[in-house]
């Protein structure tokens, strides 16, 4: 019979490289779990809006710009702060109804029935499923979900790659 020390030494010789690997794997798993349960920083206005990049790229003929396809999910009761974008963005309502306001500039609205209108500064409209909008860079706007369900927007944008995607502005 082997002593406990001899048994441990034999196991270490036999599985010497296995134990450090197991230890690292276990510690890594614990750290990943810890990171996944740590909540993101809270912003009272947009804390629950989800921005999911579906595709992105840097077009060679649009140097310094990023082209993105993004899905936004806006829960009930959320109001986005007035903001602008560093380039053009187009969007379409895939689900729900969004209350949309232009603060400065103008946005082009294309309704689900293909009729078109221009929303000027100070105007608000309801964007419903199938409605689309074109937001030129620098136009100040905001949206709010006043409905009882989520709102899902599908947006494509061509932005200055070095600037934030949304730039908060103080309404005038």
Backbone torsions as a table, in degrees:
resi	resn	phi	psi	omega
1	UNK	NA	144.2	179.7
2	UNK	-92.4	150.7	173.3
3	UNK	-76.5	167.7	179.7
4	UNK	-60.8	-38.9	179.9
5	UNK	-65.8	-43.8	179.6
6	UNK	-64.2	-40.8	178.5
7	UNK	-62.6	-44.8	179.1
8	UNK	-62.0	-41.6	179.8
9	UNK	-65.0	-41.6	178.8
10	UNK	-64.2	-42.6	178.3
11	UNK	-63.4	-40.9	179.5
12	UNK	-63.4	-40.6	177.7
13	UNK	-65.6	-43.5	-176.1
14	UNK	-71.2	-42.4	-174.6
15	UNK	-118.6	25.4	-174.2
16	UNK	-51.3	-44.6	-178.2
17	UNK	-81.6	-13.9	-177.4
18	UNK	-77.1	-41.4	-175.8
19	UNK	-63.5	-46.2	177.2
20	UNK	-60.7	-38.6	178.0
21	UNK	-62.9	-45.1	177.8
22	UNK	-61.5	-42.6	-179.3
23	UNK	-63.6	-46.4	178.3
24	UNK	-62.4	-41.2	178.4
25	UNK	-61.5	-45.6	-179.7
26	UNK	-63.8	-46.9	179.7
27	UNK	-63.8	-40.4	177.8
28	UNK	-62.8	-41.1	179.2
29	UNK	-64.0	-42.7	178.7
30	UNK	-63.0	-42.2	-179.6
31	UNK	-66.4	-41.3	177.5
32	UNK	-61.6	-44.8	179.2
33	UNK	-62.2	-40.6	179.5
34	UNK	-62.9	-44.6	-179.6
35	UNK	-64.6	-37.2	-177.8
36	UNK	-72.5	-22.4	-179.8
37	UNK	-95.8	-6.2	177.0
38	UNK	-79.6	119.3	-177.4
39	UNK	-69.0	151.3	177.8
40	UNK	-69.6	165.2	177.3
41	UNK	-59.2	147.2	-175.7
42	UNK	-95.5	130.8	170.7
43	UNK	-124.1	113.1	-171.2
44	UNK	-56.8	-28.8	-177.2
45	UNK	-82.4	-37.1	-171.5
46	UNK	-126.6	17.5	-171.5
47	UNK	-58.3	-25.6	-175.7
48	UNK	-113.4	9.7	175.7
49	UNK	-78.0	131.3	178.4
50	UNK	-102.9	129.8	176.3
51	UNK	-116.2	109.6	-177.1
52	UNK	-113.8	112.0	178.8
53	UNK	-77.4	117.2	-179.0
54	UNK	-87.8	-31.2	178.1
55	UNK	-162.7	150.3	177.1
56	UNK	-156.2	159.1	178.3
57	UNK	-169.3	168.7	-179.9
58	UNK	-115.0	95.5	-177.1
59	UNK	-61.6	133.9	-178.9
60	UNK	-66.6	-26.9	180.0
61	UNK	-93.0	10.5	175.6
62	UNK	-135.9	62.7	-175.9
63	UNK	-51.9	134.9	177.8
64	UNK	79.8	7.9	-178.3
65	UNK	-116.8	152.7	174.3
66	UNK	-118.7	133.4	177.3
67	UNK	-103.3	125.4	-177.6
68	UNK	-133.8	147.9	168.7
69	UNK	-115.0	121.3	-171.6
70	UNK	-131.0	142.6	172.4
71	UNK	-109.5	122.3	175.6
72	UNK	-104.4	135.6	173.0
73	UNK	-118.8	119.8	-176.1
74	UNK	-115.8	113.1	-179.7
75	UNK	-67.4	163.6	177.1
76	UNK	-57.1	138.1	175.1
77	UNK	84.6	-2.9	-177.3
78	UNK	-86.7	133.8	174.4
79	UNK	-118.6	123.6	176.5
80	UNK	-79.7	146.4	177.6
81	UNK	-74.4	157.3	175.2
82	UNK	-57.3	135.4	-176.6
83	UNK	-155.0	170.3	175.7
84	UNK	-134.1	171.6	179.4
85	UNK	-125.2	150.7	-178.9
86	UNK	-85.5	47.3	-179.1
87	UNK	155.5	-175.4	-177.8
88	UNK	-81.1	144.1	175.5
89	UNK	-136.6	137.9	172.9
90	UNK	-120.6	147.8	-177.0
91	UNK	-146.1	164.2	179.4
92	UNK	-144.5	136.8	176.9
93	UNK	-80.6	119.5	179.5
94	UNK	-96.2	-26.4	-178.4
95	UNK	-157.3	138.0	174.8
96	UNK	88.0	-169.9	-179.5
97	UNK	-131.8	127.0	-179.3
98	UNK	-111.6	129.6	171.6
99	UNK	-83.7	120.7	-170.5
100	UNK	-123.9	129.7	-177.2
101	UNK	-126.9	135.6	172.6
102	UNK	-98.2	126.8	179.7
103	UNK	-93.8	-48.5	176.8
104	UNK	-137.9	139.2	-179.2
105	UNK	93.7	-153.3	-178.7
106	UNK	-151.7	150.2	176.4
107	UNK	-124.6	143.8	175.7
108	UNK	-93.3	130.8	179.7
109	UNK	-111.9	131.5	174.3
110	UNK	-118.9	112.6	-176.6
111	UNK	-74.7	163.1	-179.7
112	UNK	-57.2	-30.3	179.5
113	UNK	-84.2	7.7	177.3
114	UNK	78.7	2.8	174.3
115	UNK	-72.3	150.8	-176.4
116	UNK	-120.2	149.6	175.9
117	UNK	-151.1	161.8	176.2
118	UNK	-113.7	127.7	178.2
119	UNK	-98.5	116.1	-176.4
120	UNK	-92.9	168.1	177.8
121	UNK	-52.9	134.6	179.7
122	UNK	88.8	-5.6	-179.4
123	UNK	-99.8	149.3	179.2
124	UNK	-128.5	146.3	176.8
125	UNK	-144.4	165.4	172.6
126	UNK	-99.5	125.1	175.1
127	UNK	-100.6	123.9	-176.5
128	UNK	-114.2	174.1	-178.6
129	UNK	-51.1	128.1	179.5
130	UNK	93.3	-14.6	177.3
131	UNK	-76.3	145.2	179.2
132	UNK	-126.0	161.3	176.3
133	UNK	-144.7	153.5	177.2
134	UNK	-121.1	120.5	-178.8
135	UNK	-113.0	112.1	175.7
136	UNK	-71.7	153.1	177.3
137	UNK	-57.2	141.0	177.5
138	UNK	88.3	-11.1	178.6
139	UNK	-74.6	129.2	-179.1
140	UNK	-92.1	131.8	-175.7
141	UNK	-156.8	172.4	171.4
142	UNK	-158.1	162.5	177.9
143	UNK	-130.9	157.6	173.4
144	UNK	-145.7	145.6	178.4
145	UNK	-101.4	100.0	-180.0
146	UNK	-94.0	2.9	-178.2
147	UNK	-88.5	174.3	-180.0
148	UNK	-86.5	-8.1	-179.3
149	UNK	-117.5	174.3	177.5
150	UNK	-71.3	162.6	171.0
151	UNK	-117.9	134.0	176.0
152	UNK	-119.5	123.9	177.8
153	UNK	-113.9	140.9	173.4
154	UNK	-113.2	116.3	-174.3
155	UNK	-122.7	145.4	170.4
156	UNK	-119.9	139.1	-178.1
157	UNK	-141.2	152.5	172.2
158	UNK	-127.1	98.1	-172.3
159	UNK	-113.9	159.1	168.8
160	UNK	-62.6	120.0	-173.5
161	UNK	-67.4	-19.3	-176.4
162	UNK	-94.1	-1.9	-177.8
163	UNK	-111.5	159.9	176.8
164	UNK	-62.2	152.8	-178.4
165	UNK	-66.9	-35.4	176.7
166	UNK	-130.6	135.8	-179.0
167	UNK	-118.9	114.2	-178.2
168	UNK	-66.9	140.9	179.9
169	UNK	-133.5	152.6	176.0
170	UNK	-85.6	129.3	179.6
171	UNK	-66.7	146.5	178.7
172	UNK	-104.3	NA	NA
